[in-house]
Amino acid sequence: MKLKKHIPKVIISAVALLGITGFIAYRNAEPSPHAQMVELLRALVKRNNNVANPFNANPKLAYIDSLLNRPGNSQNIYSLKSKAPLLLKEGQEQKAVDIYENLMNKMDFDAVNEMLPDMGIAYMRLGERSNCMLNHTGSSCIFPIKDEGVHRIKTGSQKAIQTYETILRANPGDLTSRWLLNVAFMTLGTYPQAVPKEFLIPNLDADTGYKVKPFTDMAADLGLNIFGRAGGVIIDDFNNDGYLDIVTSGWDLTDPMHYFQNNQDGTFTDVTEQSGLKGITGGLNIQQLDYNNDGNLDIFVLRGAWNTEGFGNQPSSLLRNNGDGTFTDVTIPSGLLFFHPTQAATWADFNNDGYLDVFIGAENSGGMDAGGTHVCMLYINNGDGTFTNVTDNAHCNLAAYVKGVTSADYNNDGWPDIFISTMDGYKYLLKNTGKPGKEVQFEDVSIPAGFGKNNEPTFTTWFFDYNNDGWPDIMVSDYNNRMNKPLGYFAAAEGMGKPVPKMGNVFLYRNNHDGTFTEVTNEVGLNKVVYSMGANFGDIDNDGYPDMYFGTGNPDFRSLVPNKLFKNIDGKRFADVTTSSRTGNLQKGHGVAFADLRNTGIQDIFVEMGGAYKGDSYNSSLYVNPGQNNNNWIALKLEGVKANRCAIGSHIKVTFTENGVKRSVYKDVNSGGSFGSSPLRQEIGIGQAKWIDDIEIRWAGSQTIQRFKNLAPNQFLHITEGDDKPIAMHLKKLTFKHKAGIPMCMPANASINK
């Protein structure tokens, strides 16, 4: 392979390291960094189309077909048994079912029984394809399934029921099959009455004690129901018109990004191609930031997560917002080109110089030996559009299987710290020791802070002040499955009241105000089976206490369990409101964002759906909140001057009197969870308060404190550091319409700010 001299040495080294052939064949003009990234991603697609790639079934299918095409081998049982699950991964359910039905007549009794669980899930997936995907409605796959979610084409579920009943008669203790059997009856609208009594899991359709008003999935009505694999989402204002846009990504390098621009009239337009994002593919997670302080939100795309055997050695991308509706990939000139698998990063001003830096958590797992050691990275912003890797000097060069990172000033000393969630079972709290300039240093305080006892593998994580005491707490989701069971097993056990090992819970650590944390998971009612892959927090009823939505699942098709919504009750406990909210999608959930998309003060929830395989693609959801009450709110867009321009890391304290009681709500400026990005405009509920007594802002970096007193609620304010006069943003209230033309109803107080 011969590369032209103008291609950067770092690219040439990467090409050699990754073994990519035919990388770039430029003819005349020197390629831009953007074009180089597009070509590199295309080359990696070819590299990853390999039989050794565990998430690419296509080359394996081609290999098996080559075996079946040999003379006299077309009905080879071993090859056909291997082919059927691969077809399922590729989304060819009918072909998989045909093979299983053909094999039923060619195999002995024991072999057939061994094959039945695979056959059952193939029928389930066929039913989902025929109904939830090809005939998708806002109720499709919403648990408990009812109304428009009931399957019209019943063949898949009917045959799945027959298969699972056969399995359960032979093995009544198979909880996974029992769960899927009950779900299959539900898809036919015949749960619980038609479920054989001995196999029934009762009360799966029962509501929880604490109820909320149901949300409505309107993604299809608005053209936002992207059909794809796992990926990320950002909701924010990318063109500075005050209205929130939506950007999504998909994890595979063949999956495109999408940029939906808000038309300011209750509709969105896909402007992906015009924006320059075509060809910028992949990204299990995406985040917004303003790395060059120009007032335009840029995008960071994280790639390679979960891939093993070296296939995760992919570059992440820094996409500069040009301020004219277009983006340019500036990864190479910025100094952020690396080839490490990741989906986890956190942007903060770690040295308090007014520019955002980035800490990146790399995945270093046993299956990645072929790709070398992957170490976490800290890049300090040089203030000129470039970054310097200071990982070693900063003492944060951890080699772990990192799945989530988040940052906040947990000890309120004015310096942002880092929390790291890993599949190795260790949780790391890195305290920023407060050195300005490029000499940033961290101290590992994990054990003295209280994270040395629990060694459960974890995933999604974030800092937030769940109890509004002014000190950031930590949520980190357990992802331990040491029993190696499909998640349907745990859902069945929980539904039947059987003892469930402490796995898949949501760990909540309360800040003790002295540098230590106490786990309060059981105390607040979060000892539930969740298995979160993506999540975020927001405030669905504007009471000032953050609620949480979790996207659930794992690559196993039998892990057909609902996503979860938990309501924060006065900062004291959390109630599972999944059923009443109608947000419990059974398909795999990933990137999550809470946002007031309609400028009504009410947050909706967008979820990027889909799994790891092409056959596990699904439609994204936008759960539109009907408004839970007449609580009031305030929305604040902060603009830093000494602080970084988008004010990430700044602390907000809103104080008000509600029903005669003075209270405060605390929020940091960030995009929320470690997987999914809510707007940097902070949307804050204030309950029944009729007036805001005080808004206190402690600006990131300088730690300058500004106060604004006696403010009216239910408005959007733009606050610039150092300016004592907030600017009211007069945004139109938007109405989302169903395809039939019926508008989504709004609560009475939503029309205050027109």
N, C-alpha and C positions, 0 to 999 in steps of 0.2 A: 504494500500500500504506500502510495506516495502522496504526501500532503504539501500544499503550497506554503511558502515561507511566511506568508502574512498571517497564518492561523496561529494563535497564541500557543506558547510552549505548554501551558497548563492543559490546553485541549489535546495537544499531540500526546502528552504524557498520559492523559486519561484514556485516549483512544487505544494506546498501547497496553495500558493496564487492563482495560476492560475487554480487550481482544476484539474490538469492533473493526470490521473490514468494510471498505467502501463507504467511509464516513462522509466525506464531502467531495464533491466534484464541481467546484466553482470554475466558471469559464473565464470571465473577464474582470468584472468589478470585484473589489475586495468586499467580502461579506460583512454585514453589520453584526454586532454581538447578538442582536435579536435573531437574525437569520442563522447564525451559528448554533444557537440554542434549538431552534426549530429542526435543523438538520441533525443535531446530536440526538434529539428525542426520537426522530425517525429511525436513526441507526440503532438506538437502544430497543425500539420495537422489534426490529429484525433479530437482534441478539436474544431477546426474551422469548421469541417464538421457538422454543427449544423443548424437547421432550423432558428435560430435567427440571423445567419450571413447574412447580407444584400447582400454580394457579392458571396455567394455560393448558387446557385439555385438548386443544385442536391438534398439536403435533402428536400427541399420544394416540388420538383417534386415527390419524393418518398412518401411524405405525401399525396399529391393530388391523386396520383395513388392508394393509399390505400383507399381513399374515393371512387374513381371511380370503384374500384373492389368490392365494396359492392353490394349485390344483388339489381338489379333494378336501380342502380345509374350510369351505364356506360355512359349515355348520359346527365348527369346533366349539364345544361348550365353554371351555376355559376362556377363549378369545371373546365370545359373545358376552359372557358374564362380566368380563373386564370392560367391554365396550358400553354396556348399558348405563352405568353410573357416569361415564364420561359424557355420554349424550345428554344426560340430565344437567351436568355442569355447563354444557354448551346451550342449554335451553331448548333441546329437542326432545321434549317429554314424550310425545307420541311414539317416536322411534324407540325410545327406551322401553316404553310399555310394550310395544310390539315384540321386542326381544324377550322380555320377561315372560310374556304369555307363550311365546314359541318354546322357551326353555322348559316351561312347566310340564310339557309332554315328553321331555327327553331326559329328565333327571330323576334320580331315585328320591324316595320320601324324605330322607334326611337332608339331602342337598336342596330340595324344594323348601323345606322349613327354614333352612339357613338363609335362603334367598328372599323370603317373604318380607322382612323389614325394608329391604331395598325396593321391593316391588310396591309395598304400601306407600312409601314416600313418593315414588314415581307417579302413582295415581293421584296423590294429594297435589303434587306440583302440576299435573295435567289439569286438574280442576281449577287451580289458581290461574294457570295460563289462560284457560278458556273463559274465565269469569273476571277475576280481579285485575288482569292485565289487558286482555283483549276487549273486555266489556267493563272497563273501569268506571266506578262511580265514587262519590265522596264517602260512601259507606263501605267500600271494598276492604276486606281484611281488617275492619275495625272490631276489636274484641270488647264485649261479646258480640258476635255477628248477628245482625238482625236487619229487618227492613230491606233496603236496596242492596245490602251486603250479602243477602242470601243468593246462592248460585242459581242462575237460570239454566245453565248447562250442567246437568247433575251427574253425568257418567263418571267423571273422575272421582268424586267424593263417594258415590255409591260403591264403586269397586274398591276404594280404599277401606270403606267400612267392612266389606266382606273379608278383605285381607287381614285387617287388624282383629276382627272377631276370631278368625282362624288362629292367629298368633296367640291371642289372650286365652283361648280355650286350652291351648297347650301350655301356656305360661302366664297364669293370671297375675304374676308379680312384675310383669314387664310394664313399668310405669310410663315409659316413653310412648309405647303403643297405646296405652290407655288414654293418655293425654290427646294424642292425635285422633283416636277414635271419637272422643267427645267433641273435638274441634270439627271433625268431618260431619257429624250429625248436626252441629250448629250451622255449618255452611248450607245444609239442606233445609234449615228452619224447623228441624224436628228434635232439637235439644230442649228439655231433658226427656220428654215423654217417650221418645222412640229408642233411647239408649237402653240396652239390656241392663237390668237392675244391678247385676253382679259387676258390671264394668263402668257404671255411672260414677262420675266425679260431680257431686252435687253442688249447686249454688254457684256455678261458674258465671252465671248471668246475674247474680245478686249484686246490688250496689253496696258501696261502703257506707259507713255511718255518716261521714262528712261528705256532702254533695256540693257540686258546682253546676252551673248552667252549661249545657253541652256546646262544644265548639263545632264548627262545620268546615270540612276540608274543601276549600275552594280553589285549590291549585289548578285543577282542570278548567274551571270557569275562566281563569285568568291566563291560561296558556303557560303556567309555571310547572306543570306536572312532568318534569323531565323524567324520561325512562332510562335509568342507568344503574351503574354499580355504586358501591360505597363511595362517598366523597365528602367534600367540605362545602360550607356555605358562608358567605358574608352578606349581611344586610347593612348598608350604609349609603351615604350620599357621595357618590363618586364624581358627580358633575357640579357640585356646589350650588344646586338650585333649591336646597332645603328639603327635597323629597327623597325618600329612601329607595335605593336601587338594590338589586339582588344579583350576586355573582355566585356561581356554583362550579364545582370541579368533580372529576371522577378519578378513582385511584389508579386505574390501568393507563398505561402510556398511549393506548388507543382511544381513551375517553376524552372528549372535548370539554373545555370550559364553556360556560354560558354567562352572558352579561345581559340582564334584563333591566332596561332603563325605565324608570317611573315616568309615565306620561302626564302626571298631575291631574288625571281625570278618572282614576280608578282602574286604569289599565296599564299594561307593561308592554314594551317592545323589545324583542331579542335583537340586540345590536352587536352581537359577538363578532361577526365578520368585519363590520365597520370599525370596531374598536382595536383591531390588531391582535386579538386573542386567538384567532384561528391558527392552529398549529402549535399553540402552547397547550400541550395535553398533559394528562395525568394530574396527580395531586390528591392524596387522601385527606389533606387538610389545607385550608387557605386562611390567611389572616390579613387584616388591613392595618396600615400604619402610614406615617408620613416621615420617611427616613431622611429627606432633604429639606424639611421645614418650608416647603413652598406652598402649603395650604391645600395641596391635592393629595387625596388618599391613594397610596400605592398598595400593591398586593404582594404577599409572600406565599409561594406555592411550595408545599412540602411533599416530597416524593420518596418512594422506595419502601415504605413501612410494610411489615409482615413478610416481605419477600425474603426467601432464604437462598442458600447456595450461590450467593454473589449476585443474584438478579435484583437485589435491592440497592446495588451500587448505582444510584441515579442522582442526578443533580437536582437541587431545589432551585427555584427561580425567584428573583426579585424583579417585579414588574413595575416600572416607573409610570405613574400617571402623568401624561403630558399636558393635562389641563385643557385639552381640546377634544375630549371624547375618545382618545386613543391611549394605548399602553405600549411600552417598549421594554423588552427584556434586557436588563442591564446587569445581569448576574456576573458576567465575566469582567467588565470594567470596574464593577464595584468591589471586587475581591471576594465575593461570596460563592465562588464556584467550588463545590466539594462533591464527592461521590460517596455519600453515606446514607443508609436507609433511615428515614425519619418521618414522623407525622407530628412531632412535638417541638414547639418553639415558643418563646415568650419574649416580647419586645418591651424594653424598659430603659430608662436613662440610669444605667447602673453607676455611672461616675458623676452624675449630676452636672453635666456640662451643657445641657439644653438640647442634646441630640439623642435619638433613640438607638440603643444597642440591641443586640439579639443573642439570646442563649438558645442553643439547639440541642435537643436530646436525641442522641443517635441510638439505634437499635443494635445491640451487640448480643447475639444469641448463639447457641451452640450450632445451629444450622447454617451460620454465616461464616464458618471457618474458611471456606473457599474465597471469601471476600476480604479476609483480614480482620483486624481489630477496628471497631468503630467506637470512637470516643466522643463524648459530649464536647460542644464547641461554644466558645464565647467570642463574639466579634464586637469590637468597640468601634463606634462611628467616628470617623476622622473629621466630620464636619464639612467634607468637600465632595461627598458622593461616594466615598470609598470606606472600606472597613479593614481593621487589622485584627487578626486572630491572636488573642492574648490568653488562650485557655490555660496553658501550663503555668504561666506566671500568676494567674488568678486563682489557682488551686481548685479548679472545677473540672478537671480532665477525667471524669468518671467513665469507666467502661461498663455499661449496664444495659439491660434490655429495656430501654426507656420508652414508655407509652404516653406519658403526659408530663408537661412542665408548666409551671405557673409562677408568677412573681407578685409580690406585694411587700409592703413595709410592715412585717408582722410584729416588730417590737417598737414601732413608732419612733425610730431614731433618725428618720429622714433619709434612709438609704434602702432601696428596694432589694429584697432578698428573694431566694429561689426555692421552690419545693418541687421535688422530682418523684414521679410515680413510675414503678418498674414492674415488669413481669418476673424479675428475679426474686421478688418478695420483699425488697428493701425500699424504704421511703427515706429520701434524703432531704433535709432542711439545711440549706446553705445560707449562712448569715453573712451579709455584706459588711465588711469591716470598715467601710467608710473611707476609702482612699480615692481622692479626685484624680482626674486625668486618666491616662491609660494604665495606671498602676492599680487597677481594680483587683481586690482580693476577697476571697470568700473563706469562711471557716465552717467546716462540717459540724453542726450542732445537733444532728439527728437524734443521737441517744440521749443527751441531757434534756432535749426538748420533749421527749416522750415518744419517739418513734422507733425505739429499739426493741420493743416487745413483740410487735405484730409483724410477721414475715409472710403475709399473704400476698400473692401476685395482685397488682392493682393496675388500673387503666386510667379512666377519665379523672381529672382533678381540677380544682380551682380554689382560690382564696375568695371568701366573701364574709360579710358580717351578718350571719343569719339571725343573731339575737339583738342587733343594734346596740351594742355596748361600746362601740368605738374601736374595737380591736379585731383584726381580720382572723377569721376561723378558716379551717381547711376541710373541704370535702374531697374524698378520694374513693373511687369505686373499686370494690373487690372484683377480681376476675379469675379467682381460683376455681379450677375444675379438676381437682386431684382425683376425682372419681372417673374422669374421662367419659362423662355421660352427655348425651344431647340435652339441651336446656329444657326440653319438654319433660324430662324426668323430674327435674326440680319443681317445675310448675305443677305437675301432677301431685307430687308429694306434699307441696304446700297446700294445694287445693283440697287434699284428702285429710289434712291435719296430721300428717305423719311427721316425725322428727326429720328435719332437714339439716344436714351438716352446715356449719356456718361458712357458706360459700356464696359468692355473688351478691353480697350485701353492699350497702352504701355506708362507708365509714365516715363519721363526722367527728372532727376534732375541735373542741372548744378552746379558744385562746384564754389562758389563765392570767394574762397581763404581766407575767413575770418571766417571759421567755420560754414557757412550757405550755404543753397542750394536754387536754384530757379527752379520751375517746368517750363520746356520749351517744353512740349509735343506738343502743337499746333504750336509753333514757328518752330519746326523741322519737322513737318508733320507726327507725329506718332499718331494723333487722329483718328486711324482706329480701326475697330472691329477685335480683334485678339483672345482673350481668351487663353492665353498661359499656357500650363501645363509643358512644358519643353522647354529649349532654350539654346543657347550659342552664342558666338560672335567669329568672325574671320575676315580674310581679303581676300575676294575672288579674288581681282584684284591687290593686292600688292601696293595699293596707300598709305598705311600707316594709313588709317582710318578704324576703326573696323566696320564691317557689322554684321547683326544679323539674325539668323534663329530661328523661333518660331514653336514648335509643339503645335497644338491646340486641343481643344475638351473638352468634359465632358462625363460622363457615358451614357447619353441619346443617343440611336442609331440614333435619328433624328438630332444629332449635327454633320452632315456630311459636314464639312467646310474645306477649304484648309489650310494646314500649310503655313507659310508666311516667305518670305525672303526680308529683307530690306537692300538696299545699302546705305552706308554712303557717302554723297556727300560733300567732303572737310570739314567735321566736322561742317557743317552748317545746313544740313537737311538730311532726310532719304527718299529714294524713294522705293516704293513697286515694286520689280522686280520679284515677284512670277511667273507671267504668262510667261514672256520671259525666265526665268531660268529653267522652267519645274521642279520645286521642290515643287509645291503645292499639295502634297498628301492629298486626302480627308479623309484618315483614321487618327485615333488619333495618334498624335506624342508625344513622351516623351523624353527620354535621347538623347541629341544632342552633337556631337563633330565635331569640325573643325580640320583637320589635313592634312599635306603633306605626304600622305601615299606612294607616288611614288618617293619621293626624287627629285622632279623637282622644288621645290619652290612654287608649286601651291597647295592650300588647297582644299580638297574635304570635303563633309559633310556626316557624318554617323548619321542616325536617328533610334532609337529603337522605332518601331511602335507598336500599339495595345492598347486596352482599359482595363477596369477593369474586364470584364466578359470573361469567356472562349470563348463565341461566338463572342467576339469582338477582337479576336486575329488577328494579321496581320503580313505580312512579313516586316522585317527591310529593310531599304534602304541605299545604299551607292551612293550618288550623286557625280559622277566624273566630275570634273571641266575641261572643254576643254582648259582652259587658256584664259583669257579675253583680254590680251595685251602682250606687251614685257617688262613690268615693272620688276624691279630687287628686290632683297630680301636678307635677311641674317637670318640664323637660329642659335640660341644660346642655348647650353646646359650648364647651370651653375652648378658648384659643390661647395658647401659651405665647409668651414673648421671651422671657428668660427661660421659662420651661419649654420643653419640646412643643412644637406648634399644635399638635393635636392633644396635648395635655395628659397623655397617658401617665398614670401613676399619681395624678393629683387626687387629693382627698376632698370629698364633699360631705358636709354635715348640714342637714336641713332640720330646723327646729320649728315646732308649731304646737298649738294647743288644740287637742281633740277631746271633745266632750268634757271640757274643764280640766284635762290632764295635759301637762306639758311633756312632750317627748321629742326624740330626735331620730332621724334616719341617716345612716352612714353609707356612702358608696365611694368606691374608687373608680376613676376613669379607666375603663378597660372594656374589652369586648366580651367578657364573661368567661365561658368555659374553655377547657383546653382542646375542645373539638367542636368547632362551630363558633361563629363570630357575630355577636349582636352589635348594634350601632354604638359608636363612641359617644354619640349624643346620649346623655344619661337620662333615662326615663324613670322618674321617682314618684311612687305613690305616697300620699299624705293622709289617707283615710278620710275622716269627716271634717278635717280642719277647714275652716272658712278663710283662713289667712295664714300666711307664712311669716313667722316672727323673725326668722334669721336664716340666711344661707351663708355658711362659712366655707371658704375654699382655701386649702393649703396646697399651693402650687408645687408640682414636682420640680426637683432640682434646687430651686432657690429656697423652698419651704416658706416663701412669703405668704402671709395670711391676709385674705380679703373678706370683708363681710358686707352683706346686702340685707337690709332690714325692711320689714313691712311690705311684703310682695303679695300680689294677688295670685291665686292658684290657677291651674288650667291654662297655662300659656307656655310657649316656646321662647326661651331666652338664649341669646348669644352673649357670652361674657368673655371679654378680653382681659388678660392679665394686666393689672395696673390701671384699668379703666373702671371707674366707679359707677358707670351708667350702663346697666344691662340693656341690650337692644332686643326689643320684641320682634320675633319672626312671625309674620302673619301668613300662615300656611292654610291652604284650603282643606276643609274636611272632605275626605274622599269616601265614596261609596263603592263597594265591590258588588257587582251584579252576577247572579247565576246566569248560566247560558240561556235559561228561559226568560231572563230579564227581570227576575225578582231581586230587589236590592237586599243586601244584608242589613238587618235592622240595627239601629244605633241607640244607645241609651240617651236619656234626656240631656245630660250635661255635656254630651260630646260636641254640641254645636256652639259652645261658648267662644271658641277661637276660630273665626272664619277667615 
